[in-house]
Amino acid sequence: VYSMHLYCHVNNMGEPWNEFLCELWHFKNFRMKSAVGEKMGSAVFLTEFGAMSESPQALREYERVLTLTDDNFMSWTYWQYKFFHDITTSARPTHIEGYYYPEGQPQLKKLKLLTRPYFQEVCGQPPVSYTHLRAHETPEHLVCRLLLEKKK
């Protein structure tokens, strides 16, 4: 597996400093990293991304990255599960990069966005977006979904 990291520069509040440039950066990097993975004959795994707040700008950035992973059949993992006083972070306070606030409450907007099924892995085609999955469901997807629901 070819492991990649993907970050766009964030300001000290944990938000992307320029959403348009981040989108261009990600598109270029996904294309390049996918080509490297293909040349190596391996899957590409986004092993580190995020490390942002749950501001509206940051949530849009997460959505951009996660949509690109879906569109490119890539697995991913979010960076920084909890607050570690990480000296390498650019966001202040540093706890905004994790899943939890210092008092232990979860960052619910971020968690909701990062909680995504890997339905495309089962049926072989990524949805346009998870929200529109059923609108783009083929007969093959329907069979996969019904089989999965039957297992529950």
Secondary structure, DSSP 8 states (H G I E B T S, - for coil): -EEEEE---B-TTSSBS-HHHHHHHHHHHHHHHHHHHHHHTS-EEEEEEB---SSHHHHHHHHHHHHHHHHTT-EE--B-SS----TT--SSSGGGGSSB-TTS-B-HHHHHHH----HHHHHSS--S-GGGTGGG--HHHHHHHHHHHHH-
